[in-house]
Amino acid sequence: MNLVKLERISDMLRSQVESGQVKGCSAYVLKNGRPIYRANAGMADEARGIKWSNDTIVRLYSMTKPITAAAAMILLDRGQLDLSDKVSWFIPGFRNQTVMTDDGKTETVRQEVCIKDLLDMTSGLCYPDRSFPAGSVMQDLYDRIADEVAAGKPTDTMGYANLIGQQPLAFQPGDHWLYGTSADVLGAVIEAVSGKRFGDFLQEELFEPLGMKDTDFWVPEEKLSRFAENYEEKDGKLVPCMWQHLGLTYLCRKPPEFQSGGAGLCSTMDDYAAFAEMLLNEGVYNGRRLLSRNAVRYMTSNQLSPEQLRTFNWEQHSGCGYGNLMHIARDNAGISTRPGEYGWDGWLGCFFANDPQNGYTFLYFIQRCGGLGGRPFRMIKQIVYGAED
């Protein structure tokens, strides 16, 4: 590995800060669990004078999803859950569901949403989106929940899932792929099956065994000096973002009632690297098996049918399949993405990927609303692969 070439990663991070794209950022690359390059640039919180460092805590947003999928795999390994199980068995709000078509009419579901649909985003559940009828109904729900939170009446994880289940689906379960609230509902299923709050299950089954001491649904006061600010662009400048996205509340300063399996966790690079290493080792971390080899191989392989793949059409995941809340790269995924790579990203621009064929783990963290797209992450991978020669 050419270490001089790897320094280009630092150059790229500094240029992002100097150009005003981000206030701060970091990159971390490991091979077979061993660090080969790490760099930080800029500020985690400009107003408080806190520099970005190795132990900076960030909001993961959708990088929460692979952790939720792994939690579900634990229950599958134990025979407590099956991919074909109907969600209505665990969440009453999913009984008697309907589908809202593009013309606003409703029809009865042909088959109920099952656990596999949640893991593969083929459930018909959507995020709030005024551009189509079912998404508009979901937006109305999120607005009501926000009003209730503001009035001091927050909804918990199971209550949230029950409300989601009572809204019409965007299509018949299994027909298509659509990014939506599936992972949040899966968190509630895990609560129902385990008999524990979702966050407690994650702490006991994943975070404690993996040593993920800074990962939770909130950041306690003693750790706030390491918590990065979230920024948004206004009038060409980055300013602190004081609103929360996707039903999240309290700005992560206190334990939330709603523990979002799709977007709620805060974490550090070291913590997430431990989770990634466990997956790379097919379920083993520090000699302890957390997931079966079979579960990890299933979790990290494409689960979409050819018809469903046609609707997984996000540009930054071109050439990839999808399954278990992650992308999985195929042979035509591009110069920076090798076949078999899997991972996911978050709304604030954090990215993670494992390249199992070559033993790499890649992490890139920023905190900017909407992120910067996949370009910076692709560049980091391209630099690493270029440094092999």
C-alpha positions as CSV (number, residue, x, y, z in Angstrom):
1,M,0.0,0.0,0.0
2,N,1.5,3.4,-1.1
3,L,1.0,5.6,2.0
4,V,2.0,8.7,0.0
5,K,-0.9,8.2,-2.3
6,L,-3.3,7.7,0.6
7,E,-2.4,11.3,1.7
8,R,-4.7,12.4,-1.1
9,I,-7.6,11.5,1.2
10,S,-6.4,14.2,3.6
11,D,-6.0,16.7,0.8
12,M,-9.6,16.0,-0.3
13,L,-11.0,16.4,3.2
14,R,-9.2,19.7,3.7
15,S,-10.5,21.0,0.3
16,Q,-14.0,20.2,1.3
17,V,-13.6,22.3,4.5
18,E,-11.7,25.1,2.8
19,S,-14.3,25.4,0.0
20,G,-17.1,25.7,2.5
21,Q,-18.8,22.4,1.5
22,V,-18.7,21.2,5.1
23,K,-17.5,22.5,8.5
24,G,-15.8,19.3,9.3
25,C,-15.3,15.7,8.0
26,S,-13.4,12.5,8.5
27,A,-12.4,9.3,6.7
28,Y,-11.3,6.0,8.1
29,V,-10.0,3.0,6.1
30,L,-9.3,-0.5,7.6
31,K,-8.1,-3.7,6.0
32,N,-9.2,-6.9,7.8
33,G,-10.0,-4.9,10.8
34,R,-6.6,-3.1,11.0
35,P,-6.4,0.7,10.4
36,I,-4.5,1.7,7.3
37,Y,-5.5,5.4,7.0
38,R,-7.4,7.9,9.1
39,A,-7.8,11.6,8.7
40,N,-10.0,14.4,10.1
41,A,-10.4,18.0,8.9
42,G,-12.2,21.1,10.1
43,M,-14.6,21.6,13.0
44,A,-17.2,19.4,14.6
45,D,-18.9,22.5,16.1
46,E,-17.6,25.9,15.0
47,A,-19.5,27.9,17.6
48,R,-18.1,25.9,20.5
49,G,-14.6,25.7,19.0
50,I,-14.6,21.9,18.9
51,K,-12.4,20.4,16.2
52,W,-13.3,17.2,14.4
53,S,-11.5,14.3,16.0
54,N,-11.3,10.5,16.0
55,D,-14.0,10.3,18.7
56,T,-16.4,12.9,17.3
57,I,-20.0,11.7,17.8
58,V,-22.4,12.1,14.8
59,R,-26.0,11.5,13.9
60,L,-26.0,8.4,11.7
61,Y,-29.5,8.8,10.3
62,S,-30.0,6.0,7.7
63,M,-26.7,4.3,8.6
64,T,-28.8,3.1,11.5
65,K,-30.5,0.7,9.1
66,P,-27.8,-1.9,8.7
67,I,-27.6,-2.2,12.5
68,T,-31.4,-2.8,12.6
69,A,-31.1,-5.5,10.0
70,A,-28.3,-7.2,12.0
71,A,-30.6,-7.1,15.1
72,A,-33.3,-8.8,13.1
73,M,-30.8,-11.5,12.0
74,I,-30.1,-12.3,15.6
75,L,-33.8,-13.2,16.1
76,L,-33.7,-15.2,12.8
77,D,-30.7,-17.1,14.0
78,R,-32.6,-18.0,17.2
79,G,-35.7,-19.2,15.5
80,Q,-37.8,-16.4,17.0
81,L,-38.5,-14.8,13.7
82,D,-39.0,-15.9,10.1
83,L,-38.7,-14.0,6.9
84,S,-42.3,-15.0,6.0
85,D,-43.8,-13.9,9.3
86,K,-46.6,-11.3,8.8
87,V,-45.9,-7.9,10.4
88,S,-49.6,-7.9,11.6
89,W,-48.7,-10.8,14.0
90,F,-46.6,-8.3,16.0
91,I,-48.1,-4.9,15.2
92,P,-51.9,-4.7,15.2
93,G,-51.9,-1.6,13.1
94,F,-50.9,-3.6,10.1
95,R,-54.1,-5.6,10.1
96,N,-56.6,-4.9,7.2
97,Q,-54.1,-2.7,5.3
98,T,-54.9,-1.0,2.0
99,V,-53.0,0.3,-1.0
100,M,-53.4,3.8,-2.3
101,T,-52.9,3.9,-6.1
102,D,-51.5,6.9,-8.0
103,D,-55.0,8.2,-8.7
104,G,-55.7,8.3,-4.9
105,K,-58.0,5.3,-4.9
106,T,-57.6,2.5,-2.4
107,E,-57.6,-1.2,-2.8
108,T,-57.2,-4.2,-0.4
109,V,-53.7,-5.8,-0.1
110,R,-53.3,-9.0,-2.0
111,Q,-50.8,-10.3,0.5
112,E,-49.8,-8.9,3.9
113,V,-46.5,-7.2,4.5
114,C,-43.9,-9.7,5.9
115,I,-40.5,-9.4,7.6
116,K,-38.7,-9.9,4.3
117,D,-40.6,-7.0,2.8
118,L,-39.3,-4.8,5.7
119,L,-35.7,-5.9,5.2
120,D,-35.7,-5.3,1.5
121,M,-37.8,-2.1,1.3
122,T,-40.5,-3.9,-0.8
123,S,-43.2,-3.4,1.8
124,G,-45.0,-0.4,0.1
125,L,-44.3,1.7,3.2
126,C,-43.1,5.1,2.2
127,Y,-41.5,8.2,3.8
128,P,-43.4,11.5,3.8
129,D,-43.5,12.8,0.2
130,R,-46.1,15.2,-1.3
131,S,-45.3,14.0,-4.8
132,F,-47.6,10.9,-4.7
133,P,-50.9,10.1,-2.8
134,A,-49.6,7.6,-0.2
135,G,-46.5,9.8,0.5
136,S,-48.8,12.7,1.1
137,V,-50.9,10.8,3.6
138,M,-47.6,9.8,5.4
139,Q,-46.6,13.4,5.5
140,D,-49.9,14.3,7.2
141,L,-49.1,11.6,9.8
142,Y,-45.6,12.9,10.4
143,D,-47.0,16.4,10.8
144,R,-49.5,15.2,13.4
145,I,-46.8,13.4,15.3
146,A,-44.6,16.5,15.3
147,D,-47.4,18.5,16.7
148,E,-48.0,15.9,19.5
149,V,-44.3,15.9,20.4
150,A,-44.3,19.7,20.6
151,A,-47.3,19.4,22.9
152,G,-45.4,17.0,25.2
153,K,-47.1,13.9,24.0
154,P,-44.4,11.9,22.2
155,T,-45.2,8.6,20.5
156,D,-43.1,5.5,21.4
157,T,-41.6,3.0,18.9
158,M,-44.5,0.6,18.9
159,G,-47.1,3.4,18.9
160,Y,-45.3,4.9,15.9
161,A,-45.3,1.6,14.0
162,N,-49.0,1.1,14.7
163,L,-49.7,4.5,13.3
164,I,-47.6,3.8,10.2
165,G,-49.4,0.5,9.7
166,Q,-52.8,2.3,9.6
167,Q,-51.7,4.4,6.6
168,P,-52.2,3.1,3.0
169,L,-49.3,1.5,1.2
170,A,-47.8,3.0,-2.0
171,F,-48.1,-0.4,-3.8
172,Q,-48.9,-4.0,-3.3
173,P,-46.2,-5.6,-1.0
174,G,-43.5,-7.3,-3.0
175,D,-44.3,-5.5,-6.2
176,H,-41.5,-2.8,-6.1
177,W,-38.7,-1.3,-4.1
178,L,-39.3,2.0,-2.3
179,Y,-37.3,3.7,0.4
180,G,-39.5,4.3,3.4
181,T,-40.3,3.5,7.0
182,S,-39.7,-0.2,6.8
183,A,-36.7,-0.1,9.2
184,D,-38.7,1.8,11.8
185,V,-41.4,-0.8,11.7
186,L,-38.7,-3.5,12.0
187,G,-37.5,-1.9,15.2
188,A,-41.0,-2.3,16.7
189,V,-41.1,-6.0,15.5
190,I,-37.8,-6.6,17.4
191,E,-39.4,-5.1,20.5
192,A,-42.4,-7.3,20.2
193,V,-40.4,-10.5,19.6
194,S,-37.7,-9.9,22.2
195,G,-39.9,-8.4,24.9
196,K,-37.4,-5.5,25.3
197,R,-37.2,-1.9,24.2
198,F,-35.5,-1.8,20.8
199,G,-32.6,0.3,22.2
200,D,-32.1,-2.1,25.1
201,F,-32.0,-5.1,22.7
202,L,-29.3,-3.3,20.6
203,Q,-27.2,-2.5,23.7
204,E,-27.3,-6.0,25.0
205,E,-26.9,-7.9,21.8
206,L,-24.7,-5.7,19.6
207,F,-23.3,-2.5,21.2
208,E,-21.9,-4.1,24.4
209,P,-20.3,-7.1,22.8
210,L,-18.8,-4.9,20.1
211,G,-17.6,-2.3,22.6
212,M,-19.7,0.4,20.9
213,K,-19.7,2.6,24.0
214,D,-20.7,5.8,22.2
215,T,-23.6,4.5,20.2
216,D,-27.2,5.2,21.3
217,F,-30.4,7.0,20.4
218,W,-29.2,10.1,22.4
219,V,-26.0,11.8,23.6
220,P,-25.6,12.3,27.4
221,E,-24.4,15.6,28.8
222,E,-20.9,14.3,29.6
223,K,-20.4,13.4,25.9
224,L,-21.8,16.7,24.4
225,S,-18.3,18.1,24.1
226,R,-17.7,15.5,21.4
227,F,-21.0,15.8,19.6
228,A,-20.9,17.4,16.1
229,E,-23.2,20.1,15.1
230,N,-25.5,19.6,12.2
231,Y,-25.3,22.2,9.4
232,E,-27.5,23.3,6.6
233,E,-26.9,25.7,3.7
234,K,-28.7,29.0,3.8
235,D,-27.9,31.9,1.5
236,G,-24.7,30.2,0.4
237,K,-23.4,29.7,4.0
238,L,-23.5,26.7,6.4
239,V,-25.4,27.4,9.5
240,P,-26.6,25.2,12.4
241,C,-29.7,23.2,11.6
242,M,-32.2,23.4,14.4
243,W,-34.8,21.0,13.1
244,Q,-35.0,17.2,13.2
245,H,-35.8,15.0,10.3
246,L,-38.1,11.9,10.0
247,G,-39.9,12.2,13.3
248,L,-36.7,12.5,15.4
249,T,-36.9,14.8,18.4
250,Y,-35.0,16.5,21.3
251,L,-31.9,17.1,19.1
252,C,-30.5,13.9,20.6
253,R,-30.1,15.5,24.0
254,K,-32.4,13.2,26.0
255,P,-33.6,9.6,25.5
256,P,-36.4,9.6,22.9
257,E,-39.7,7.7,23.2
258,F,-39.4,6.8,19.5
259,Q,-36.3,4.8,18.9
260,S,-36.0,4.9,15.2
261,G,-34.6,1.8,13.5
262,G,-34.3,3.7,10.3
263,A,-32.5,6.9,11.4
264,G,-32.2,7.4,15.1
265,L,-28.7,6.3,16.2
266,C,-25.7,8.5,17.1
267,S,-22.2,6.9,16.9
268,T,-18.5,7.3,16.3
269,M,-16.2,6.0,13.6
270,D,-14.5,3.6,16.0
271,D,-17.9,2.2,17.1
272,Y,-19.2,1.8,13.5
273,A,-15.9,0.2,12.4
274,A,-16.4,-2.5,15.1
275,F,-19.9,-3.3,13.7
276,A,-18.4,-3.4,10.2
277,E,-15.6,-5.7,11.3
278,M,-18.1,-8.1,12.8
279,L,-19.9,-8.3,9.4
280,L,-16.6,-8.6,7.5
281,N,-15.7,-11.5,9.8
282,E,-19.0,-13.2,9.0
283,G,-20.5,-12.6,12.4
284,V,-17.5,-12.9,14.7
285,Y,-15.9,-10.0,16.7
286,N,-12.9,-10.6,19.1
287,G,-13.5,-14.3,19.0
288,R,-17.2,-14.0,19.9
289,R,-19.9,-15.0,17.4
290,L,-22.8,-12.6,17.3
291,L,-24.4,-13.7,14.1
292,S,-24.2,-17.0,12.2
293,R,-22.1,-17.2,9.0
294,N,-25.3,-18.1,7.2
295,A,-27.1,-15.0,8.5
296,V,-24.3,-12.6,7.4
297,R,-24.0,-14.2,4.0
298,Y,-27.7,-13.7,3.5
299,M,-27.7,-10.2,4.9
300,T,-24.9,-9.1,2.5
301,S,-26.4,-10.5,-0.7
302,N,-28.9,-9.1,-3.1
303,Q,-32.5,-10.0,-2.3
304,L,-34.4,-8.1,-5.0
305,S,-36.0,-9.9,-8.0
306,P,-35.3,-8.5,-11.5
307,E,-38.6,-6.7,-11.4
308,Q,-37.9,-5.1,-8.0
309,L,-34.4,-4.2,-9.1
310,R,-35.8,-2.0,-11.9
311,T,-37.2,0.3,-9.2
312,F,-34.0,0.4,-7.2
313,N,-32.8,3.2,-9.5
314,W,-30.8,5.6,-7.3
315,E,-27.9,7.0,-9.3
316,Q,-25.3,6.7,-6.5
317,H,-26.1,3.0,-6.2
318,S,-25.9,2.3,-9.9
319,G,-24.9,-1.3,-10.6
320,C,-26.0,-2.4,-7.2
321,G,-28.6,-4.7,-5.8
322,Y,-30.3,-4.3,-2.4
323,G,-31.2,-6.4,0.5
324,N,-31.5,-6.3,4.3
325,L,-31.3,-2.5,4.3
326,M,-28.0,-2.2,2.4
327,H,-26.8,-1.9,-1.2
328,I,-24.9,-4.9,-2.6
329,A,-22.6,-4.2,-5.6
330,R,-22.7,-6.3,-8.8
331,D,-20.1,-6.6,-11.5
332,N,-21.0,-3.3,-13.2
333,A,-21.0,-0.9,-10.2
334,G,-18.2,1.3,-11.4
335,I,-14.5,1.9,-10.9
336,S,-14.7,2.7,-7.2
337,T,-17.0,-0.1,-6.2
338,R,-15.9,-3.7,-6.4
339,P,-18.3,-6.6,-6.8
340,G,-19.7,-7.8,-3.5
341,E,-19.3,-4.5,-1.7
342,Y,-22.2,-3.7,0.7
343,G,-23.1,-0.8,2.9
344,W,-25.3,2.2,3.3
345,D,-25.3,6.0,3.9
346,G,-27.3,8.6,5.9
347,W,-29.1,11.9,5.3
348,L,-26.3,14.0,6.8
349,G,-23.7,12.5,4.4
350,C,-22.2,9.6,6.5
351,F,-21.2,6.6,4.4
352,F,-20.1,3.0,5.3
353,A,-19.1,0.1,3.0
354,N,-17.3,-3.2,3.4
355,D,-15.4,-4.8,0.5
356,P,-15.3,-8.4,1.6
357,Q,-13.3,-9.8,-1.3
358,N,-10.4,-7.5,-0.4
359,G,-11.0,-7.0,3.3
360,Y,-11.6,-3.3,3.3
361,T,-13.9,-1.2,5.5
362,F,-14.5,2.4,4.4
363,L,-16.1,5.1,6.5
364,Y,-16.7,8.8,5.7
365,F,-18.5,11.1,8.1
366,I,-19.9,14.7,7.7
367,Q,-22.9,16.5,9.3
368,R,-24.6,18.4,6.5
369,C,-28.3,18.3,5.7
370,G,-28.7,16.3,2.5
371,G,-25.0,15.4,2.5
372,L,-22.8,15.9,-0.6
373,G,-23.9,12.9,-2.6
374,G,-21.8,9.8,-3.2
375,R,-18.9,11.6,-4.9
376,P,-16.6,12.1,-1.8
377,F,-17.0,8.5,-0.7
378,R,-16.3,7.2,-4.2
379,M,-13.2,9.3,-4.3
380,I,-11.9,7.9,-1.0
381,K,-12.3,4.3,-2.4
382,Q,-10.7,5.3,-5.7
383,I,-7.7,6.7,-3.8
384,V,-7.3,3.5,-1.7
385,Y,-7.6,1.2,-4.7
386,G,-5.2,3.4,-6.6
387,A,-2.7,3.2,-3.7
388,E,-2.5,-0.6,-4.0
389,D,-0.2,-0.4,-7.0
